[in-house]
Amino acid sequence: MTFVTHAAQLTTLLAEAAEKEPFDPNKVTPGVGGFLVVALLAIALFFLGFDMVRRLRRAKYRAEIQEELAAEIAERDAALAVDATATDAAGQDEAAAPVNDEADAGEADPRPETQQ
């Protein structure tokens, strides 16, 4: 059987069913079952929306905390880098200055207890 024959048979069956029973709008209403299905869907939608807002808020707070931590880490690393460069510069200044302990050897010791 082809599609055309199935369509013809379906059209014939629908035409016969329409002739047998007149249209009654009271039988077409959703009734209590339809109301319950819609009510359950509305309740489920409310709880899903509530859960979504909670998860979005949690994700937002986590992102803010991660940004604060990243800023603190960057600040700490910058401070450590400044300290390291200052320590290196001080070490280079001390290394560049000549150490001459014998330059003051000809002068008298200002402390009276060591003089004789």
MDAnalysis code that builds the backbone (N, CA, C; Angstrom):
import MDAnalysis as mda
import numpy as np

u = mda.Universe.empty(348, n_residues=116, atom_resindex=np.repeat(np.arange(116), 3), trajectory=True)
u.add_TopologyAttr("name", ["N", "CA", "C"] * 116)
u.add_TopologyAttr("resid", np.arange(1, 117))
u.add_TopologyAttr("resname", ["MET", "THR", "PHE", "VAL", "THR", "HIS", "ALA", "ALA", "GLN", "LEU", "THR", "THR", "LEU", "LEU", "ALA", "GLU", "ALA", "ALA", "GLU", "LYS", "GLU", "PRO", "PHE", "ASP", "PRO", "ASN", "LYS", "VAL", "THR", "PRO", "GLY", "VAL", "GLY", "GLY", "PHE", "LEU", "VAL", "VAL", "ALA", "LEU", "LEU", "ALA", "ILE", "ALA", "LEU", "PHE", "PHE", "LEU", "GLY", "PHE", "ASP", "MET", "VAL", "ARG", "ARG", "LEU", "ARG", "ARG", "ALA", "LYS", "TYR", "ARG", "ALA", "GLU", "ILE", "GLN", "GLU", "GLU", "LEU", "ALA", "ALA", "GLU", "ILE", "ALA", "GLU", "ARG", "ASP", "ALA", "ALA", "LEU", "ALA", "VAL", "ASP", "ALA", "THR", "ALA", "THR", "ASP", "ALA", "ALA", "GLY", "GLN", "ASP", "GLU", "ALA", "ALA", "ALA", "PRO", "VAL", "ASN", "ASP", "GLU", "ALA", "ASP", "ALA", "GLY", "GLU", "ALA", "ASP", "PRO", "ARG", "PRO", "GLU", "THR", "GLN", "GLN"])
u.atoms.positions = np.array([
    [0.843, -1.181, 0.000],
    [0.000, 0.000, 0.000],
    [0.883, 1.237, 0.000],
    [0.431, 2.166, -0.763],
    [1.210, 3.391, -0.882],
    [0.611, 4.474, 0.009],
    [1.294, 5.585, 0.014],
    [0.848, 6.709, 0.839],
    [-0.516, 7.220, 0.381],
    [-0.751, 7.191, -0.889],
    [-2.017, 7.697, -1.439],
    [-3.183, 6.840, -0.965],
    [-3.001, 5.533, -0.938],
    [-4.097, 4.660, -0.501],
    [-4.350, 4.823, 0.998],
    [-3.271, 5.009, 1.795],
    [-3.461, 5.235, 3.235],
    [-4.181, 6.555, 3.488],
    [-3.835, 7.572, 2.759],
    [-4.478, 8.866, 2.918],
    [-5.947, 8.777, 2.516],
    [-6.255, 8.048, 1.490],
    [-7.652, 7.903, 1.051],
    [-8.472, 7.148, 2.093],
    [-7.903, 6.092, 2.665],
    [-8.612, 5.325, 3.680],
    [-8.834, 6.180, 4.935],
    [-7.822, 6.953, 5.326],
    [-7.950, 7.800, 6.514],
    [-9.019, 8.860, 6.292],
    [-9.061, 9.434, 5.112],
    [-10.065, 10.451, 4.805],
    [-11.466, 9.838, 4.841],
    [-11.613, 8.645, 4.342],
    [-12.907, 7.961, 4.350],
    [-13.353, 7.672, 5.778],
    [-12.436, 7.188, 6.620],
    [-12.778, 6.891, 8.013],
    [-13.177, 8.146, 8.775],
    [-12.475, 9.239, 8.549],
    [-12.809, 10.490, 9.233],
    [-14.159, 11.023, 8.772],
    [-14.453, 10.885, 7.513],
    [-15.746, 11.353, 6.989],
    [-16.890, 10.526, 7.572],
    [-16.706, 9.218, 7.696],
    [-17.750, 8.366, 8.271],
    [-17.953, 8.678, 9.748],
    [-16.853, 8.919, 10.489],
    [-16.966, 9.228, 11.910],
    [-17.653, 10.569, 12.114],
    [-17.426, 11.515, 11.245],
    [-18.052, 12.824, 11.369],
    [-19.547, 12.737, 11.088],
    [-19.955, 11.866, 10.206],
    [-21.370, 11.722, 9.889],
    [-22.116, 11.011, 10.997],
    [-21.455, 10.093, 11.722],
    [-22.142, 9.312, 12.737],
    [-22.442, 10.123, 13.990],
    [-21.477, 10.938, 14.472],
    [-21.672, 11.686, 15.711],
    [-21.628, 13.183, 15.438],
    [-22.621, 13.902, 15.910],
    [-22.581, 15.351, 15.767],
    [-21.574, 15.946, 16.779],
    [-21.078, 17.114, 16.467],
    [-20.092, 17.783, 17.324],
    [-20.761, 18.268, 18.598],
    [-20.211, 17.836, 19.773],
    [-20.725, 18.254, 21.070],
    [-19.600, 19.004, 21.804],
    [-19.705, 20.326, 22.026],
    [-18.629, 21.097, 22.665],
    [-18.381, 20.689, 24.119],
    [-19.352, 20.066, 24.778],
    [-19.148, 19.640, 26.165],
    [-18.187, 18.459, 26.270],
    [-18.083, 17.662, 25.226],
    [-17.170, 16.522, 25.238],
    [-15.737, 16.920, 24.884],
    [-15.560, 18.142, 24.408],
    [-14.254, 18.590, 23.964],
    [-13.505, 19.337, 25.075],
    [-14.141, 19.716, 26.137],
    [-13.496, 20.476, 27.211],
    [-12.440, 19.619, 27.910],
    [-11.408, 20.264, 28.472],
    [-10.349, 19.499, 29.121],
    [-10.796, 18.842, 30.416],
    [-11.732, 19.426, 31.127],
    [-12.239, 18.819, 32.345],
    [-11.241, 18.904, 33.497],
    [-11.481, 18.060, 34.502],
    [-10.653, 18.064, 35.708],
    [-9.240, 17.556, 35.395],
    [-9.148, 16.550, 34.558],
    [-7.830, 16.007, 34.199],
    [-6.939, 17.051, 33.552],
    [-7.502, 17.808, 32.645],
    [-6.740, 18.877, 31.986],
    [-6.308, 19.946, 32.970],
    [-7.224, 20.298, 33.900],
    [-6.868, 21.290, 34.915],
    [-5.712, 20.795, 35.788],
    [-5.775, 19.523, 36.191],
    [-4.712, 18.976, 37.028],
    [-3.366, 18.950, 36.300],
    [-3.384, 18.596, 35.033],
    [-2.134, 18.572, 34.263],
    [-1.544, 19.982, 34.182],
    [-2.382, 20.980, 33.878],
    [-1.897, 22.361, 33.782],
    [-1.425, 22.856, 35.140],
    [-2.139, 22.514, 36.212],
    [-1.734, 22.940, 37.553],
    [-0.396, 22.315, 37.933],
    [-0.210, 21.030, 37.651],
    [1.068, 20.375, 37.966],
    [2.223, 20.976, 37.157],
    [1.952, 21.281, 35.895],
    [2.984, 21.933, 35.081],
    [3.341, 23.314, 35.628],
    [2.344, 24.068, 36.092],
    [2.603, 25.396, 36.659],
    [3.434, 25.295, 37.937],
    [3.105, 24.326, 38.786],
    [3.867, 24.135, 40.033],
    [5.301, 23.715, 39.722],
    [5.456, 22.801, 38.781],
    [6.804, 22.363, 38.395],
    [7.594, 23.528, 37.809],
    [6.961, 24.367, 36.995],
    [7.624, 25.527, 36.414],
    [8.053, 26.509, 37.495],
    [7.217, 26.706, 38.514],
    [7.571, 27.599, 39.616],
    [8.821, 27.101, 40.332],
    [8.858, 25.810, 40.667],
    [10.021, 25.276, 41.385],
    [11.276, 25.257, 40.510],
    [11.116, 24.990, 39.221],
    [12.266, 25.038, 38.323],
    [12.815, 26.462, 38.211],
    [11.932, 27.437, 38.136],
    [12.368, 28.838, 38.092],
    [13.068, 29.247, 39.373],
    [12.536, 28.834, 40.511],
    [13.146, 29.130, 41.808],
    [14.539, 28.522, 41.890],
    [14.681, 27.285, 41.447],
    [15.978, 26.605, 41.462],
    [16.968, 27.282, 40.506],
    [16.470, 27.715, 39.343],
    [17.345, 28.376, 38.377],
    [17.889, 29.685, 38.945],
    [17.043, 30.471, 39.593],
    [17.486, 31.732, 40.189],
    [18.526, 31.468, 41.267],
    [18.314, 30.449, 42.070],
    [19.266, 30.097, 43.135],
    [20.618, 29.710, 42.542],
    [20.600, 28.913, 41.486],
    [21.857, 28.483, 40.857],
    [22.576, 29.648, 40.179],
    [21.825, 30.535, 39.530],
    [22.437, 31.701, 38.898],
    [23.066, 32.616, 39.938],
    [22.375, 32.808, 41.050],
    [22.914, 33.648, 42.118],
    [24.197, 33.034, 42.676],
    [24.199, 31.727, 42.890],
    [25.385, 31.039, 43.408],
    [26.553, 31.165, 42.428],
    [26.284, 31.011, 41.142],
    [27.341, 31.142, 40.134],
    [27.886, 32.566, 40.105],
    [27.013, 33.551, 40.264],
    [27.441, 34.943, 40.279],
    [28.346, 35.205, 41.476],
    [27.967, 34.717, 42.654],
    [28.791, 34.919, 43.843],
    [30.134, 34.211, 43.704],
    [30.135, 33.016, 43.131],
    [31.400, 32.303, 42.930],
    [32.312, 33.072, 41.982],
    [31.757, 33.643, 40.930],
    [32.561, 34.419, 39.983],
    [33.136, 35.655, 40.661],
    [32.333, 36.322, 41.498],
    [32.830, 37.496, 42.212],
    [33.966, 37.119, 43.162],
    [33.828, 36.011, 43.859],
    [34.861, 35.571, 44.791],
    [36.133, 35.208, 44.025],
    [36.000, 34.533, 42.897],
    [37.178, 34.185, 42.096],
    [37.888, 35.434, 41.581],
    [37.128, 36.469, 41.197],
    [37.737, 37.719, 40.757],
    [38.492, 38.384, 41.902],
    [37.896, 38.390, 43.112],
    [38.565, 38.980, 44.265],
    [39.842, 38.226, 44.603],
    [39.782, 36.900, 44.557],
    [40.980, 36.104, 44.840],
    [42.061, 36.346, 43.790],
    [41.668, 36.435, 42.541],
    [42.651, 36.693, 41.481],
    [43.294, 38.062, 41.669],
    [42.495, 39.064, 42.077],
    [43.043, 40.397, 42.316],
    [44.007, 40.385, 43.501],
    [43.652, 39.666, 44.568],
    [44.538, 39.571, 45.731],
    [45.843, 38.864, 45.372],
    [45.757, 37.809, 44.586],
    [46.961, 37.076, 44.181],
    [47.840, 37.955, 43.305],
    [47.233, 38.696, 42.378],
    [48.010, 39.591, 41.518],
    [48.672, 40.688, 42.342],
    [47.948, 41.222, 43.321],
    [48.515, 42.256, 44.190],
    [49.677, 41.702, 45.006],
    [49.512, 40.508, 45.539],
    [50.576, 39.879, 46.319],
    [51.798, 39.599, 45.445],
    [51.576, 39.094, 44.238],
    [52.691, 38.815, 43.334],
    [53.416, 40.104, 42.943],
    [52.651, 41.175, 42.736],
    [53.276, 42.453, 42.393],
    [54.109, 42.964, 43.566],
    [53.589, 42.827, 44.787],
    [54.346, 43.264, 45.963],
    [55.609, 42.432, 46.133],
    [55.526, 41.134, 45.900],
    [56.709, 40.281, 45.996],
    [57.727, 40.632, 44.918],
    [57.264, 40.972, 43.735],
    [58.170, 41.347, 42.653],
    [58.880, 42.658, 42.988],
    [58.152, 43.616, 43.574],
    [58.757, 44.887, 43.970],
    [59.791, 44.650, 45.067],
    [59.464, 43.808, 46.062],
    [60.409, 43.488, 47.130],
    [61.642, 42.799, 46.578],
    [61.457, 41.905, 45.642],
    [62.587, 41.174, 45.064],
    [63.493, 42.114, 44.287],
    [62.918, 43.042, 43.533],
    [63.745, 43.988, 42.779],
    [64.448, 44.947, 43.721],
    [63.796, 45.349, 44.822],
    [64.445, 46.234, 45.794],
    [65.581, 45.502, 46.485],
    [65.406, 44.251, 46.820],
    [66.454, 43.452, 47.456],
    [67.612, 43.249, 46.485],
    [67.323, 42.985, 45.224],
    [68.377, 42.816, 44.217],
    [69.147, 44.116, 44.025],
    [68.445, 45.250, 43.999],
    [69.103, 46.539, 43.820],
    [69.987, 46.856, 45.014],
    [69.519, 46.554, 46.229],
    [70.323, 46.793, 47.429],
    [71.544, 45.886, 47.432],
    [71.406, 44.678, 47.010],
    [72.529, 43.743, 46.934],
    [73.540, 44.193, 45.902],
    [73.079, 44.763, 44.801],
    [73.986, 45.250, 43.772],
    [74.715, 46.494, 44.247],
    [74.054, 47.376, 45.021],
    [74.707, 48.576, 45.562],
    [75.813, 48.186, 46.531],
    [75.569, 47.207, 47.376],
    [76.580, 46.751, 48.335],
    [77.742, 46.093, 47.610],
    [77.465, 45.370, 46.560],
    [78.526, 44.706, 45.810],
    [79.353, 45.720, 45.036],
    [78.735, 46.807, 44.589],
    [79.448, 47.813, 43.809],
    [80.325, 48.693, 44.696],
    [79.943, 48.899, 45.954],
    [80.731, 49.741, 46.861],
    [81.949, 48.969, 47.345],
    [83.174, 49.556, 47.245],
    [84.361, 48.839, 47.707],
    [84.442, 48.831, 49.230],
    [84.869, 47.732, 49.752],
    [85.007, 47.592, 51.199],
    [86.475, 47.883, 51.527],
    [86.713, 48.943, 52.331],
    [88.080, 49.331, 52.670],
    [88.142, 49.571, 54.169],
    [88.486, 48.557, 54.916],
    [88.560, 48.670, 56.366],
    [89.858, 49.334, 56.806],
    [90.867, 49.308, 56.005],
    [92.161, 49.848, 56.387],
    [92.245, 51.349, 56.180],
    [91.261, 51.976, 55.573],
    [91.308, 53.413, 55.323],
    [91.265, 54.194, 56.642],
    [90.573, 53.685, 57.619],
    [90.443, 54.373, 58.895],
    [91.519, 53.927, 59.886],
    [92.473, 53.137, 59.495],
    [93.464, 52.595, 60.421],
    [94.403, 53.668, 60.947],
    [94.680, 54.743, 60.204],
    [95.604, 55.766, 60.641],
    [95.006, 56.731, 61.637],
    [93.720, 56.771, 61.740],
    [93.085, 57.713, 62.654],
    [93.061, 57.135, 64.058],
    [92.974, 58.015, 65.023],
    [92.936, 57.591, 66.414],
    [91.568, 57.048, 66.742],
    [91.557, 56.079, 67.618],
    [90.300, 55.484, 68.053],
    [89.627, 56.447, 68.999],
    [88.390, 56.838, 68.729],
    [87.732, 57.831, 69.576],
    [87.308, 57.281, 70.927],
    [87.395, 56.026, 71.118],
    [86.975, 55.466, 72.395],
    [88.144, 55.568, 73.384],
    [87.897, 56.185, 74.550],
    [89.005, 56.402, 75.474],
    [89.521, 55.120, 76.119],
    [88.723, 54.107, 76.306],
    [89.190, 52.926, 77.008],
    [90.163, 52.101, 76.178],
    [90.136, 52.251, 74.863],
    [91.074, 51.500, 74.040],
    [92.362, 52.259, 73.830],
    [92.409, 53.543, 74.132],
    [93.635, 54.318, 73.952],
    [94.595, 54.073, 75.131],
    [95.916, 54.034, 74.866],
    [96.884, 53.818, 75.942],
    [98.006, 54.794, 75.867],
])
